[in-house]
Amino acid sequence: MATPHTDPIDCIVLGGGPAGLQAALTLARVHRSVVLVDEGPGRNAAAAHMQNVVTRDGTPPAEFRAIAREQLAAYRTVRQLDGTAVAAETRDDGVVVDLADGERLEARYLVLATGVADLPLPLPGLARHWGGQVAHCPFCHGHELGRRVVVLGGEPQREHPLRMMVGVAEHLTWLTDGVRLEPDVVAGLERLGVVVDERRATGVVERDGQLIGLALKDGTELACNGVLTGGAWVQRSELPAALGCAMLPDGAIEVDEAGATSVPRVFAAGDAAHRAAAGPGHSVIASAAAGQMAALGVVRALIA
Ligand SMILES: Cc1cc2nc3c(=O)[nH]c(=O)nc-3n(C[C@H](O)[C@H](O)[C@H](O)COP(=O)(O)OP(=O)(O)OC[C@H]3O[C@@H](n4cnc5c(N)ncnc54)[C@H](O)[C@@H]3O)c2cc1C
């Protein structure tokens, strides 16, 4: 029988979202001592349901976390803490993490699964509907956004999710908010049935708490059931940068296939990290998969 919480512990996992929960579970499966620290809530907390998660399509994010935490509690080598990590440093033989309540944790390895924070949305009022009628990801919410969808914002990166919504929404408008598009881009989109509207938006139109459209600068309204926008993010925690982890141009922590960062003894997973050769995964399943890979990397290092 493994001794729980040997001193120093094998691994500290910071972050109790899909990435950190899976990392802790994988470590627990081989009786490695792990402390999971989470300040909650996670990135998708605003959404009533999460989608595109096999066997859990439509499950509330809080329920997903609660099930994971309950199942982790069955492993004697796992300690789960509600708290905030405020400082971290590496030493030759391990890592040290300080929590806001003054507790100091020492371990051989660290997994950063601290996620990202979404930047404020471009219009007043949109945040009230974030994760419901306003979302950033067609895979997560496109199916639920309804018949009449507006993709808001003229940045070039909007075109990719816009094209994913062709055939999902019956009426699809790209409201570029004042950005002029090249005529051939407009023509190509119109051939797909997309309405390109270059007017500016000023706010949301609501009735009985529901979003029913966007207010435009010219004083008119654009009716819709859902808005696709947002998606810009920054690291949620300052610890990856404070530890000196190499970062990618998009702001993610750079990791290798095993989730190792540029800093010895520090691994990372989930929305916060990806490989240079791959784009960010930013989904529940991708984050959990990365959490498992990082845990495998830790186990490999522990037995090496
Ligand atoms: C509105 C919205 C809806 C979404 N819906 C879906 C969906 O339907 N399906 C889907 O697949 N994906 C969805 N996503 C994406 C999904 O939420 C993320 O990909 C996923 O949560 C990433 O998991 P993670 O573990 O990396 O990070 P998170 O789930 O964000 O978890 C990170 C955790 O780290 C903790 N943390 C951070 N810093 C510290 C610290 N210093 N100390 C202690 N704890 C800390 C946080 O409290 C948090 O709990 C959605 C995203 C948004 C914004």
The ligand as a MOL file (V3000), in Angstrom:
LIG
                    3D

  0  0  0     0  0            999 V3000
M  V30 BEGIN CTAB
M  V30 COUNTS 53 58 0 0 0
M  V30 BEGIN ATOM
M  V30 1 C -17.8010 30.4520 -22.1620 0
M  V30 2 C -16.9920 29.2390 -22.5070 0
M  V30 3 C -17.6480 28.0570 -22.7850 0
M  V30 4 C -16.9110 26.9290 -23.1180 0
M  V30 5 N -17.5840 25.7860 -23.4420 0
M  V30 6 C -16.8880 24.6970 -23.7950 0
M  V30 7 C -17.5760 23.5180 -24.2030 0
M  V30 8 O -18.8090 23.4840 -24.2710 0
M  V30 9 N -16.8250 22.4420 -24.5350 0
M  V30 10 C -15.4610 22.4620 -24.5210 0
M  V30 11 O -14.8400 21.4540 -24.8330 0
M  V30 12 N -14.7840 23.5630 -24.1350 0
M  V30 13 C -15.4680 24.6830 -23.7760 0
M  V30 14 N -14.7980 25.8040 -23.4230 0
M  V30 15 C -13.3400 25.7590 -23.3010 0
M  V30 16 C -12.9790 25.0900 -21.9610 0
M  V30 17 O -13.6040 25.8030 -20.9110 0
M  V30 18 C -11.4740 25.0900 -21.7350 0
M  V30 19 O -10.8110 24.5750 -22.8860 0
M  V30 20 C -11.1050 24.2260 -20.5240 0
M  V30 21 O -11.8130 24.6400 -19.3840 0
M  V30 22 C -9.6110 24.3210 -20.2730 0
M  V30 23 O -9.2890 23.5080 -19.1810 0
M  V30 24 P -8.0460 23.8730 -18.2470 0
M  V30 25 O -8.0070 22.8130 -17.2110 0
M  V30 26 O -6.8510 24.1090 -19.0740 0
M  V30 27 O -8.4190 25.2950 -17.6260 0
M  V30 28 P -9.6760 25.7690 -16.6760 0
M  V30 29 O -10.8520 24.8830 -16.8900 0
M  V30 30 O -9.8200 27.1960 -16.9510 0
M  V30 31 O -9.1150 25.5020 -15.2350 0
M  V30 32 C -8.0030 26.2180 -14.7470 0
M  V30 33 C -8.1060 26.2040 -13.2360 0
M  V30 34 O -6.8920 26.7060 -12.6880 0
M  V30 35 C -7.2110 27.3980 -11.5120 0
M  V30 36 N -6.1440 28.3400 -11.1920 0
M  V30 37 C -5.6200 29.3210 -11.9660 0
M  V30 38 N -4.6400 29.9550 -11.3240 0
M  V30 39 C -4.5320 29.3720 -10.1130 0
M  V30 40 C -3.7010 29.5830 -8.9830 0
M  V30 41 N -2.7530 30.5280 -8.9800 0
M  V30 42 N -3.8760 28.8140 -7.8860 0
M  V30 43 C -4.8180 27.8500 -7.8780 0
M  V30 44 N -5.6310 27.5820 -8.9170 0
M  V30 45 C -5.4920 28.3400 -10.0200 0
M  V30 46 C -8.5070 28.0990 -11.8310 0
M  V30 47 O -9.2190 28.3540 -10.6520 0
M  V30 48 C -9.2260 27.0790 -12.6930 0
M  V30 49 O -10.1260 26.2990 -11.9450 0
M  V30 50 C -15.5010 26.9710 -23.1280 0
M  V30 51 C -14.8440 28.1640 -22.8360 0
M  V30 52 C -15.5820 29.3000 -22.5430 0
M  V30 53 C -14.8700 30.5900 -22.2810 0
M  V30 END ATOM
M  V30 BEGIN BOND
M  V30 1 1 1 2
M  V30 2 1 2 3
M  V30 3 2 2 52
M  V30 4 2 3 4
M  V30 5 1 4 5
M  V30 6 1 4 50
M  V30 7 2 5 6
M  V30 8 1 6 7
M  V30 9 1 6 13
M  V30 10 2 7 8
M  V30 11 1 7 9
M  V30 12 1 9 10
M  V30 13 2 10 11
M  V30 14 1 10 12
M  V30 15 2 12 13
M  V30 16 1 13 14
M  V30 17 1 14 15
M  V30 18 1 14 50
M  V30 19 1 15 16
M  V30 20 1 16 17
M  V30 21 1 16 18
M  V30 22 1 18 19
M  V30 23 1 18 20
M  V30 24 1 20 21
M  V30 25 1 20 22
M  V30 26 1 22 23
M  V30 27 1 23 24
M  V30 28 2 24 25
M  V30 29 1 24 26
M  V30 30 1 24 27
M  V30 31 1 27 28
M  V30 32 2 28 29
M  V30 33 1 28 30
M  V30 34 1 28 31
M  V30 35 1 31 32
M  V30 36 1 32 33
M  V30 37 1 33 34
M  V30 38 1 33 48
M  V30 39 1 34 35
M  V30 40 1 35 36
M  V30 41 1 35 46
M  V30 42 1 36 37
M  V30 43 1 36 45
M  V30 44 2 37 38
M  V30 45 1 38 39
M  V30 46 1 39 40
M  V30 47 2 39 45
M  V30 48 1 40 41
M  V30 49 2 40 42
M  V30 50 1 42 43
M  V30 51 2 43 44
M  V30 52 1 44 45
M  V30 53 1 46 47
M  V30 54 1 46 48
M  V30 55 1 48 49
M  V30 56 2 50 51
M  V30 57 1 51 52
M  V30 58 1 52 53
M  V30 END BOND
M  V30 END CTAB
M  END
